Amino acid sequence: MKRRSFLTGAAALAAMAVAGCGSKESSSSSAPATIDPDTTANLTLAYWDKNQTGTVTANIKSFNEKYPKVKVTTNLTAYADYWTKLKTQAQGNEMPDVLWMNGPHIQLYASNGMLASLDGLTSQGIGWGNYPKALVDLYSFDGTHFGIPKDFDTIGVFYNKDIFKAAGVAEPKAGWTWDDFHQKAKAISDWGKSKGVWGCAAAFNSDAQSTYYNTIPQADGFVIKDGKSGYDDPKTIAGLQCWTDWIKDGSVAPSKVATSTPPDQMFENGKCAMFWGGDWMASQLATDLKGKEETFQVVELPKGAKQATVIHGLGWSVAEKSANKAAALALAAHMGSEAAQTMEAKNGTAIPAFNGTQDAWVKTYPQWDMQLFVDAASDYAVPYPVSKNTAVWADKEPDYLTPAFSGTTPVPTAAKNLADFMNAALAKEK
């Protein structure tokens, strides 16, 4: 799921930290890690993606084979309303027992005492080494685990083989560099100028997860570290400057083009040869380009000073004030188990986080090199940048960076101004 969708409506949620919804300290309490098979309890499970209802239902069914007297009621809420509803529930101490959590919100809920510690789940088969370390770190706060990684997203470059061939440009290969990407994108844009075809299109103004959240670590920079912004770091600035340079010489479509027609639509319509996107795009492309699957492929991101991709994913969390915490912990452990995530893989909608279960997902799209998304998670992924109140500064990134990408404000100036704003916001979190 795209970065911007994570933060829709999230700014209001930051008010939780000052609304007194719970303790300012992380929860350290825990219930027994196992429950008796005859345990009787009523649980609610909250999630937002109706496309995953089949998987959720199947895994609840297998949970009930072990615990037949635990009734699980699912609560599906559209993403646009999910976090607003959860905020209200948290303030009223009525949170669902088990729920989906994401990176931009985990620290806010954990730091306010809304989530239960999951450290005791090792006795239920939850070994933290079974998941990508970057995700385990993302769902930890103050040394405590508050989320079991459910699935993950990494980023690659989708490309149209027919356009490359028509333009006389060699297809990209693993191990390619920024220079390789630039040369190919520029050559295709020059060839396609009269045809309205760009070398690359990217949603850099609205989707940092697919764009500069990757080039920043590729340049050996960072967005946030030790409670400080990295936007004024020279290496981070280099990870932003590349987009401005690529846009300036026509290699990448300018924001007005990519805003009027999203990059994925441009790609499907043959108006760009490449676009940077996450593994979540596979399902959409397989549907929209059915019968034309052989016309495109995907390759790993090009290298800058180093190889990197940002990683994000969802997690299973448990409400600290659940009336049936032991049963809720057992359900969360089941949903994060190898068996449950194998079911997730067969569904094909997301890459399961449990190591070794991803092969079924890869085989869902045999026509493309989807293994690269899985390999990236273990080989060179960096965690999605978050803080306690992520939305406060992340929502403002486009305000500062859009003028830089368009060339109206020097990148160093825009980055320094963003760093100042971000550091002021981060200082208020302490």
Summary of the structure (lengths in Angstrom):
residues: 430
radius of gyration: 21.9
end to end distance: 29.3
largest distance: 70.9
contacts: 1527
relative contact order: 0.18
helix: 48%
strand: 17%
